[in-house]
Amino acid sequence: MNIFVLLSRIPWPLEKGDKLRAFHQIKNLSACNTIHLCALNDDSSVDKTLAFEKLKPYCQTIDFIDIPKLTLPFNMLRAFLTGKPIQCGYFYNSRVHSRVHSLIKQYQPDVVYGQLVRVAPYLINEDVCKVIDYQDVLSYGMKRRMDAATFYKRPIFKMEYNRLQRYENQVFEKFDVKTIISDSDRQLIEHPKKNEIIVVPNGVDFERFVPRVSEKKYDIVFTGNMAYPPNVKAVCYLISEIMPIVWKSLPNVSVCIAGATPVPSVRAVASDLVVVTGWVDDMCEVYSQSKIFIAPMQIGTGLQNKLLEAMAMELPCITTPLANKSLRATENEEILVGETPQDLANAIIYLLTDEKLAKSIAQKGSEFVRSHYDWKRTTALLENAMLRI
């Protein structure tokens, strides 16, 4: 197949979940198909030359299109006035649209594949077979942010939640194939035909994320993009509500918060026992230097890549029911799950004081991930759906 891929971000470096998913899907689709990559870009700090070199082995053509910064306020205002989601407005530009259309006309793809509904405005009217990857349910993620927001921010989140929910339904009718990251996310789409959406899970790069023998510097680690609101909330929850309970029993337990662009509220948790690393060149090294991984997610949707990576590296993992709903690991066998700060603190204490339990959870968790989350197998689901159009 000749596949045109449209992304809202350049998929390198892989510090965000959408970039990671896009990169590995492109890599695996390229084995038997021709890939034309078109990635929008709103980040002036991205090294486009390096990104091009990383993507070149898998793409016949690569086009990076910058979204003019000066037009962003106008784009968002236009979305506000026309009832579209603000984030769709943020990523939409009429000149960029003309460029995308001309590229599709030039490459004559068999299929166009857009990641996230924020790129749907560029593809809806193209006369070609179309696939949209919801990835996760942006509207429900916005609802969780709305529920947790302060009273003066809540109306803004509510407006965006309602707009995203409507737009997710509108997009459904315009694309031949719809995909999503998990069945639990699929059930959150408010559309009578939602079961037609094909579940395409993420995977793990098992060549990279393998168990390592390393000296342990940290007792607990949490990773991710530290400007992403669900991760920011998880960090604050971990340090302010869970760890004080742990420290009462185990006063010297150390925590590593590892990930790019930590916002001030994340940097503020640093202390003698809490390290905030910022950008990490090799996350595998951080995993290998830690005894336990915890993902105490309170908001957000979708499959947590950080859990997949940590489990693949044989770290015993702890999370909340929210995150395990998409993961579907067996509680108390492949992962420990806690609802409250006390539950999660108890799980940390159990794993740090019971070496046999920690080893069992780590090994069974790794076996589970290797059985269910392989990029080659998951991307084959996407490829087969494209072939059936």
CORJOBEL-V732329 format. One record per residue. N is the residue number from 1. SS is DSSP state (alpha for helix, beta for strand, coil for the rest). PSI is psi as a letter, one per 20 degrees, with the letter a starting at -180 (none if undefined). Layout:
# CORJOBEL-V732329
[[N | SS | PSI] [N | SS | PSI]]
This chain:
# CORJOBEL-V732329
[[1 | coil | q] [2 | beta | o] [3 | beta | p] [4 | beta | p] [5 | beta | p] [6 | beta | p] [7 | beta | q] [8 | coil | i] [9 | coil | q] [10 | coil | p] [11 | coil | l] [12 | coil | p] [13 | coil | r] [14 | coil | l] [15 | coil | i] [16 | coil | q] [17 | alpha | h] [18 | alpha | h] [19 | alpha | g] [20 | alpha | g] [21 | alpha | g] [22 | alpha | g] [23 | alpha | g] [24 | alpha | h] [25 | alpha | g] [26 | alpha | g] [27 | alpha | g] [28 | alpha | h] [29 | alpha | h] [30 | coil | i] [31 | coil | h] [32 | coil | j] [33 | coil | r] [34 | beta | p] [35 | beta | p] [36 | beta | o] [37 | beta | p] [38 | beta | o] [39 | beta | p] [40 | beta | q] [41 | beta | p] [42 | coil | j] [43 | coil | o] [44 | coil | i] [45 | coil | i] [46 | coil | p] [47 | coil | n] [48 | alpha | h] [49 | alpha | g] [50 | alpha | g] [51 | alpha | g] [52 | alpha | g] [53 | alpha | h] [54 | alpha | h] [55 | alpha | h] [56 | alpha | g] [57 | coil | i] [58 | coil | i] [59 | coil | p] [60 | coil | h] [61 | beta | q] [62 | beta | p] [63 | beta | o] [64 | beta | p] [65 | beta | o] [66 | beta | p] [67 | coil | o] [68 | coil | p] [69 | alpha | h] [70 | alpha | h] [71 | alpha | i] [72 | alpha | g] [73 | alpha | g] [74 | alpha | g] [75 | alpha | g] [76 | alpha | h] [77 | alpha | g] [78 | alpha | g] [79 | alpha | g] [80 | alpha | g] [81 | alpha | h] [82 | alpha | j] [83 | coil | j] [84 | coil | q] [85 | coil | q] [86 | alpha | h] [87 | alpha | h] [88 | alpha | g] [89 | alpha | h] [90 | alpha | g] [91 | alpha | j] [92 | coil | p] [93 | coil | p] [94 | alpha | h] [95 | alpha | h] [96 | alpha | g] [97 | alpha | g] [98 | alpha | h] [99 | alpha | g] [100 | alpha | g] [101 | alpha | g] [102 | alpha | h] [103 | alpha | g] [104 | alpha | g] [105 | alpha | h] [106 | alpha | g] [107 | alpha | i] [108 | coil | l] [109 | coil | q] [110 | coil | h] [111 | beta | q] [112 | beta | p] [113 | beta | o] [114 | beta | p] [115 | beta | p] [116 | coil | q] [117 | alpha | i] [118 | alpha | i] [119 | alpha | i] [120 | alpha | h] [121 | alpha | h] [122 | alpha | h] [123 | alpha | i] [124 | coil | g] [125 | coil | j] [126 | coil | p] [127 | coil | m] [128 | coil | r] [129 | beta | p] [130 | beta | p] [131 | beta | p] [132 | beta | p] [133 | beta | o] [134 | beta | h] [135 | beta | f] [136 | coil | a] [137 | coil | n] [138 | alpha | h] [139 | alpha | g] [140 | alpha | h] [141 | alpha | h] [142 | alpha | h] [143 | alpha | g] [144 | alpha | h] [145 | alpha | h] [146 | alpha | g] [147 | alpha | h] [148 | alpha | i] [149 | coil | q] [150 | coil | q] [151 | alpha | h] [152 | alpha | i] [153 | alpha | h] [154 | alpha | g] [155 | alpha | h] [156 | alpha | g] [157 | alpha | h] [158 | alpha | g] [159 | alpha | g] [160 | alpha | h] [161 | alpha | g] [162 | alpha | h] [163 | alpha | g] [164 | alpha | g] [165 | alpha | g] [166 | alpha | g] [167 | alpha | h] [168 | alpha | h] [169 | alpha | g] [170 | alpha | g] [171 | alpha | h] [172 | alpha | g] [173 | alpha | i] [174 | alpha | i] [175 | coil | q] [176 | coil | h] [177 | beta | p] [178 | beta | p] [179 | beta | r] [180 | beta | r] [181 | coil | h] [182 | coil | r] [183 | alpha | h] [184 | alpha | h] [185 | alpha | h] [186 | alpha | g] [187 | coil | i] [188 | coil | i] [189 | coil | p] [190 | coil | m] [191 | coil | p] [192 | coil | h] [193 | coil | k] [194 | alpha | h] [195 | alpha | i] [196 | alpha | i] [197 | coil | p] [198 | beta | p] [199 | beta | o] [200 | coil | n] [201 | coil | r] [202 | coil | r] [203 | coil | a] [204 | beta | q] [205 | coil | n] [206 | coil | i] [207 | coil | h] [208 | coil | g] [209 | coil | n] [210 | coil | q] [211 | coil | p] [212 | coil | q] [213 | coil | o] [214 | coil | q] [215 | coil | p] [216 | coil | o] [217 | coil | h] [218 | beta | q] [219 | beta | g] [220 | beta | q] [221 | beta | q] [222 | beta | p] [223 | beta | r] [224 | coil | r] [225 | coil | o] [226 | coil | j] [227 | coil | i] [228 | coil | p] [229 | alpha | g] [230 | alpha | h] [231 | alpha | h] [232 | alpha | g] [233 | alpha | h] [234 | alpha | g] [235 | alpha | g] [236 | alpha | h] [237 | alpha | g] [238 | alpha | g] [239 | alpha | h] [240 | alpha | h] [241 | alpha | h] [242 | alpha | g] [243 | alpha | h] [244 | alpha | h] [245 | alpha | g] [246 | alpha | g] [247 | alpha | h] [248 | alpha | h] [249 | alpha | h] [250 | coil | n] [251 | coil | i] [252 | coil | j] [253 | coil | p] [254 | coil | q] [255 | beta | p] [256 | beta | p] [257 | beta | o] [258 | beta | p] [259 | coil | r] [260 | coil | q] [261 | coil | l] [262 | coil | p] [263 | coil | r] [264 | alpha | h] [265 | alpha | h] [266 | alpha | g] [267 | alpha | h] [268 | coil | i] [269 | coil | i] [270 | coil | q] [271 | coil | a] [272 | coil | h] [273 | coil | i] [274 | beta | o] [275 | beta | p] [276 | beta | o] [277 | beta | h] [278 | beta | b] [279 | coil | p] [280 | coil | p] [281 | coil | h] [282 | coil | n] [283 | alpha | h] [284 | alpha | h] [285 | alpha | g] [286 | alpha | g] [287 | alpha | g] [288 | alpha | h] [289 | coil | j] [290 | beta | q] [291 | beta | h] [292 | beta | q] [293 | beta | p] [294 | beta | p] [295 | beta | n] [296 | coil | m] [297 | coil | p] [298 | coil | h] [299 | coil | r] [300 | coil | r] [301 | coil | r] [302 | coil | r] [303 | coil | p] [304 | coil | o] [305 | alpha | h] [306 | alpha | h] [307 | alpha | g] [308 | alpha | g] [309 | alpha | g] [310 | alpha | g] [311 | alpha | h] [312 | alpha | h] [313 | coil | j] [314 | coil | l] [315 | coil | p] [316 | beta | p] [317 | beta | q] [318 | beta | p] [319 | beta | a] [320 | coil | r] [321 | alpha | h] [322 | alpha | g] [323 | alpha | h] [324 | alpha | i] [325 | alpha | h] [326 | alpha | h] [327 | alpha | g] [328 | coil | k] [329 | coil | q] [330 | coil | p] [331 | beta | q] [332 | coil | j] [333 | coil | g] [334 | coil | i] [335 | beta | q] [336 | beta | p] [337 | beta | p] [338 | coil | q] [339 | coil | g] [340 | coil | r] [341 | alpha | h] [342 | alpha | g] [343 | alpha | g] [344 | alpha | h] [345 | alpha | g] [346 | alpha | g] [347 | alpha | g] [348 | alpha | g] [349 | alpha | g] [350 | alpha | g] [351 | alpha | h] [352 | alpha | h] [353 | alpha | i] [354 | coil | n] [355 | alpha | h] [356 | alpha | g] [357 | alpha | g] [358 | alpha | g] [359 | alpha | g] [360 | alpha | g] [361 | alpha | g] [362 | alpha | g] [363 | alpha | g] [364 | alpha | h] [365 | alpha | g] [366 | alpha | g] [367 | alpha | h] [368 | alpha | g] [369 | alpha | g] [370 | alpha | h] [371 | alpha | h] [372 | alpha | i] [373 | coil | m] [374 | beta | p] [375 | alpha | h] [376 | alpha | g] [377 | alpha | g] [378 | alpha | h] [379 | alpha | h] [380 | alpha | h] [381 | alpha | g] [382 | alpha | g] [383 | alpha | g] [384 | alpha | h] [385 | alpha | h] [386 | alpha | g] [387 | alpha | h] [388 | coil | i] [389 | coil | none]]
